[in-house]
């Protein structure tokens, strides 16, 4: 993984020193709230409902074990001994004290981490596929391109105060596990007929109060022009994006109002006139350097027959077999698997554990397990889970047992309870409704794994407000919390997708009261299980069923 250069370290250390002084001046009254606001946002610090919230950057979701141990230490020392992983693979602290934040940033800097550009109207953390580099179907590993983008975008003087925040995602496969089409820019690594590597460029996706699927603006961009073309897109957005209304300031509004073709023409003109073939042009040397940060590990030559024999014996344990089926993924190297660690434990000793939350104890234990089983690296996912990307098949049973002791081996990946859930009204100052209590209600209603397996893959996303931090618009089932005269109600949508077939869900009807959410979901799922098509032992997936029949049968069942 990428390691800081001397310049990187000096830059981050300097920012810590700057913010320490800015915080001191604010606490002493020398800076007003208004003056301090842009300074704290540039360092990932929000003021939430009960306390500050610090968002820590995890570039393209990749963590070393020494970094995870530092995060555990920080949560013990400065927070409430847990952190929260987000859909952008960052980690949030929900309870730091403002006066402690400079010390937290200093501790982060000691392990090559920071909170820079995790908030504010700038280019945010670039995200990617959690299986990048280990997927056999990859055209090319997207992480080197993510790192190139990170270096270009960090402290970019022209793009530090954009009309609104800006998010980029990069994938190297046709299968989209990074929700690229609902990003401001989505980049898909492609190969031309001549074998040249480049990018399909999608612009103007985004959710929030105006959800939009991104538009294709270039079918093939040669990879040497990656940064110059991104620069052109950002320049056009910076010049033409609205600044008079923050709700209409995202690039999705600009692209939608202008039309994708006209927007693309502006970008091409800007690129040709000011950016193309200039100093941002990338060379083979640039790519080789970036790729060197993500070279393959020293994988063992596995005796596949012996490995498979051991696995077959281990699979006699049904609980392990379920976990293997749902929580492990094929690897490009024979004898290895990628393992998804569920941060959706649900109810533990009768208490709901919020999606994406991980305790300091679990962080330390995961670091130890990653050192032992996965070359000392951990990855975050868009679904608020974690991944060990390089586990020997012969180690899977031992790893599963260790994860089970940590309540991190729930075999529910891809099922209804693998929910993406924002913190909601319990924490967020923007939220209109709570989410954790609804998630707990859903967990209680759908606690049978065999039933969940029969339902098949269903993505349930729940947001506490229309800002859509949990991407409810693109869930197979989306839930949006709304406020009705001080009471929390929940609007349900069906048929969304953030995958390669990206689409927005359709609202089922009027919102339902909090106490009725799980029962309403049961009614919806009863319609699906009763009317889905069956072929041999294969059931029609929920998403395809909704696409085929529409929402009318569900509406009739729910509202009569």
KOLTIFI-826578 format. One record per residue (C-alpha): x, z, y. Coordinates in steps of 0.05 Angstrom, whole numbers, padded with zeros to 5 digits, always signed. Layout:
N
XZY...
***
This chain:
560
+00000+00000+00000+00021-00009+00072+00069+00042+00099+00079+00054+00174+00139+00024+00208+00177+00064+00260+00136+00029+00314+00070+00047+00280+00090+00120+00275+00114+00123+00347+00049+00091+00371+00004+00139+00333+00046+00200+00353+00042+00179+00425-00034+00172+00421-00038+00244+00393+00003+00270+00452-00041+00232+00501-00105+00259+00471-00079+00330+00467-00069+00328+00543-00136+00294+00554-00171+00347+00513-00135+00403+00551-00156+00374+00617-00228+00367+00595-00232+00438+00569-00201+00464+00633-00252+00426+00675-00204+00375+00704-00242+00318+00669-00317+00310+00671-00360+00293+00610-00365+00222+00637-00290+00215+00644-00276+00246+00576-00328+00203+00538-00287+00138+00532-00224+00178+00516-00255+00216+00458-00290+00153+00431-00223+00117+00429-00201+00173+00382-00261+00173+00336-00294+00234+00364-00370+00238+00372-00413+00296+00395-00468+00305+00343-00528+00350+00336-00491+00415+00320-00417+00400+00329-00367+00346+00343-00358+00293+00288-00290+00262+00276-00287+00195+00240-00220+00184+00205-00197+00112+00192-00184+00091+00121-00161+00018+00129-00194-00028+00078-00213+00035+00039-00143+00049+00011-00116+00120+00005-00052+00148-00025-00057+00214-00061-00014+00250-00009-00064+00227+00044-00123+00252+00004-00089+00319-00004-00078+00322+00071-00152+00308+00082-00169+00365+00035-00122+00411+00073-00152+00391+00140-00223+00405+00116-00202+00474+00093-00165+00491+00157-00210+00459+00209-00278+00444+00178-00325+00469+00123-00283+00447+00063-00314+00378+00052-00313+00308+00080-00364+00251+00081-00346+00179+00060-00383+00125+00099-00404+00054+00084-00342+00030+00123-00298+00070+00075-00278+00119+00130-00281+00195+00123-00322+00238+00171-00313+00311+00188-00379+00341+00211-00357+00410+00236-00290+00408+00273-00281+00447+00337-00264+00404+00398-00203+00445+00414-00176+00434+00344-00182+00358+00344-00113+00344+00373-00083+00387+00318-00123+00349+00266-00098+00283+00294-00027+00308+00291-00036+00328+00218-00064+00260+00203-00006+00226+00237+00042+00264+00191+00014+00224+00132+00006+00157+00168-00068+00165+00185-00108+00167+00250-00178+00161+00280-00162+00105+00328-00216+00052+00338-00266+00085+00291-00314+00089+00349-00325+00056+00417-00335-00017+00436-00274-00044+00400-00254-00077+00334-00269-00025+00280-00239-00013+00211-00235-00078+00171-00267-00071+00102-00261-00108+00036-00278-00110-00038-00261-00044-00073-00234-00085-00132-00188-00127-00089-00124-00144-00126-00150-00125-00195-00208-00174-00203-00192-00233-00248-00242-00277-00210-00207-00270-00144-00182-00332-00108-00132-00287-00073-00124-00213-00057-00158-00203+00011-00121-00139+00029-00060-00173+00060-00107-00209+00107-00141-00144+00123-00074-00114+00141-00056-00174+00185-00123-00165+00221-00111-00090+00228-00043-00100+00260-00071-00153+00307-00132-00114+00328-00103-00044+00337-00094-00030+00412-00111-00103+00428-00113-00099+00504-00165-00154+00513-00214-00126+00461-00212-00051+00475-00276-00054+00516-00320-00106+00485-00395-00111+00501-00407-00071+00437-00372-00049+00373-00344-00103+00328-00337-00103+00252-00300-00151+00205-00302-00155+00129-00259-00198+00083-00270-00216+00009-00232-00258-00041-00287-00273-00091-00354-00308-00090-00386-00242-00109-00396-00202-00046-00384-00127-00052-00369-00116+00022-00435-00137+00055-00397-00191+00094-00459-00227+00118-00483-00168+00158-00417-00160+00195-00399-00188+00263-00350-00232+00226-00349-00243+00151-00288-00278+00121-00290-00308+00051-00225-00331+00021-00235-00402-00005-00192-00457-00034-00197-00530-00013-00199-00588-00061-00125-00597-00046-00110-00525-00066-00101-00499+00005-00121-00427+00018-00167-00415+00078-00230-00379+00100-00304-00392+00105-00323-00360+00171-00390-00326+00181-00408-00297+00250-00464-00257+00280-00489-00213+00224-00512-00142+00237-00567-00092+00226-00593-00038+00273-00656-00049+00314-00647-00125+00309-00625-00142+00238-00593-00211+00229-00558-00247+00172-00494-00279+00196-00487-00354+00208-00435-00401+00178-00393-00428+00236-00335-00458+00197-00333-00480+00125-00257-00481+00120-00206-00449+00166-00134-00458+00143-00104-00389+00134-00048-00400+00185-00102-00402+00239-00135-00337+00219-00115-00295+00279-00119-00350+00331-00190-00367+00308-00211-00294+00308-00181-00289+00377-00223-00348+00400-00287-00317+00372-00273-00251+00407-00256-00286+00473-00322-00323+00472-00359-00259+00456-00323-00220+00510-00339-00274+00562-00412-00288+00542-00437-00225+00508-00487-00184+00548-00465-00120+00581-00529-00104+00618-00567-00080+00557-00532-00045+00499-00588-00063+00452-00574-00137+00464-00499-00133+00469-00478-00146+00397-00450-00215+00380-00510-00226+00333-00554-00231+00395-00507-00280+00428-00503-00325+00366-00578-00321+00354-00597-00337+00426-00545-00392+00434-00554-00421+00364-00499-00423+00312-00479-00495+00327-00472-00485+00401-00435-00420+00391-00387-00454+00343-00375-00509+00393-00356-00457+00446-00308-00424+00397-00276-00490+00376-00267-00509+00450-00236-00441+00466-00192-00445+00404-00167-00515+00419-00154-00501+00492-00122-00432+00489-00108-00406+00419-00093-00459+00367-00020-00470+00347+00002-00415+00395+00039-00350+00382-00016-00324+00337-00004-00379+00286+00015-00346+00220+00072-00370+00176+00089-00365+00102+00137-00309+00121+00080-00270+00153+00038-00278+00090+00096-00260+00044+00109-00196+00084+00036-00176+00082+00031-00190+00008+00093-00148-00006+00053-00086+00015+00004-00097-00043+00048-00119-00101+00025-00106-00172+00041-00040-00204+00086-00036-00265+00030-00045-00316+00044-00028-00388+00040-00079-00444-00021-00053-00480-00032-00061-00554-00102-00088-00545-00123-00080-00618-00102-00006-00619-00133+00004-00550-00199-00026-00571-00200+00014-00635-00191+00079-00596-00245+00057-00546-00294+00041-00602-00284+00111-00629-00292+00143-00560-00356+00103-00549-00390+00142-00605-00401+00196-00551-00465+00170-00518-00451+00205-00451-00383+00172-00448-00412+00105-00470-00462+00108-00413-00407+00124-00364-00363+00068-00391-00419+00018-00385-00440+00036-00314-00378+00066-00282-00321+00022-00305-00305-00050-00286-00264-00105-00319-00191-00111-00297-00147-00172-00292-00095-00138-00337-00114-00130-00411-00120-00057-00431-00139-00032-00361-00205-00019-00326-00226+00000-00256-00265+00065-00253-00320+00080-00203-00325+00154-00186-00396+00171-00167-00404+00211-00103-00478+00214-00119-00479+00277-00162-00551+00290-00142-00572+00360-00161-00516+00407-00182-00539+00476-00203-00605+00461-00170-00574+00443-00103-00572+00373-00074-00503+00344-00060-00508+00292-00004-00487+00222-00020-00415+00208-00001-00396+00282+00006-00333+00307-00030-00306+00377-00027-00234+00397-00012-00227+00422-00084-00251+00355-00110-00204+00318-00064-00144+00356-00090-00166+00347-00162-00178+00272-00151-00108+00266-00122-00079+00298-00184-00120+00252-00229-00101+00190-00190-00028+00209-00197-00037+00217-00271-00082+00158-00287-00082+00107-00230-00014+00098-00196-00029+00149-00141-00081+00108-00104-00155+00118-00090-00204+00069-00058-00269+00078-00020-00329+00032-00029-00385+00006+00015-00432+00045-00030-00400+00112-00011-00364+00121-00078-00291+00122-00097-00250+00079-00144-00190+00088-00189-00171+00015-00195-00118+00016-00250-00135+00061-00309-00112+00047-00380-00169+00040-00429-00136+00092-00473-00140+00142-00416-00213+00132-00400-00241+00186-00445-00193+00239-00418-00207+00218-00346-00282+00220-00358-00277+00291-00385-00237+00313-00325-00285+00280-00276-00344+00312-00312-00315+00381-00299-00314+00363-00225-00386+00337-00224-00358+00268-00209-00375+00232-00274-00449+00218-00264-00462+00152-00300-00509+00125-00246-00470+00070-00212-00516+00012-00194-00579+00052-00209-00634+00077-00164-00598+00144-00152-00533+00110-00130-00564+00114-00061-00530+00097+00005-00555+00153+00052-00535+00169+00123-00530+00242+00145-00595+00236+00183-00628+00287+00229-00591+00345+00198-00527+00322+00232-00535+00260+00275-00559+00265+00347-00587+00194+00343-00630+00205+00280-00705+00208+00282-00716+00238+00213-00681+00277+00158-00653+00240+00098-00623+00293+00052-00689+00325+00036-00719+00257+00017-00658+00240-00026-00667+00307-00061-00740+00292-00073-00721+00224-00103-00669+00257-00147-00721+00305-00174-00770+00249-00188-00720+00202-00221-00676+00249-00262-00677+00211-00328-00616+00166-00336-00647+00125-00392-00706+00109-00347-00659+00089-00292-00620+00044-00340-00686+00011-00360-00701-00003-00287-00634-00039-00282-00594-00050-00220-00630-00026-00157-00597-00012-00090-00635+00041-00051-00611+00051+00021-00639+00104+00068-00627+00111+00143-00650+00166+00189-00661+00118+00248-00662+00045+00265-00587+00043+00278-00585+00030+00203-00519+00064+00185-00542+00063+00113-00561-00011+00115-00634+00001+00096-00653-00070+00116-00612-00100+00059-00629-00053+00002-00671-00074-00056-00710-00015-00031-00699+00007+00041-00724+00072+00072-00725+00084+00147-00740+00152+00176-00786+00150+00237-00813+00203+00284-00888+00210+00294-00904+00263+00345-00850+00309+00318-00864+00296+00245-00817+00256+00199-00848+00195+00166-00815+00141+00124-00822+00065+00127-00807+00028+00063-00781-00044+00056-00770-00085-00006-00728-00145-00027-00665-00139+00016-00595-00156-00007-00525-00148+00022-00493-00190-00033-00477-00264-00033-00552-00278-00031-00559-00235+00032-00629-00227+00059-00670-00177+00098-00723-00135+00063-00796-00140+00082-00833-00079+00108-00885-00056+00057-00934-00027+00108-00947+00035+00148-00898+00093+00140-00913+00147+00089-00907+00223+00100-00845+00259+00076-00879+00292+00017-00903+00224-00010-00838+00184-00011-00817+00195-00083-00888+00185-00108-00893+00120-00069-00828+00096-00100-00856+00113-00168-00917+00070-00153-00872+00012-00132-00830+00018-00194-00891+00022-00238-00913-00046-00211-00844-00074-00227-00840-00046-00298-00911-00068-00314-00905-00139-00288-00832-00160-00294-00814-00216-00340-00778-00202-00405-00733-00249-00445-00707-00220-00510-00677-00153-00488-00665-00176-00417-00711-00155-00360-00722-00192-00296-00680-00156-00243-00719-00118-00189-00692-00162-00133-00711-00226-00168-00779-00198-00184-00793-00182-00111-00769-00252-00091-00817-00282-00141-00880-00243-00129-00871-00221-00057-00894-00153-00031-00969-00163-00039-00974-00130-00109-00934-00070-00084-00976-00064-00021-01040-00065-00061-01015-00011-00108-00990+00034-00052-01045+00026-00001-01104+00002-00042
***
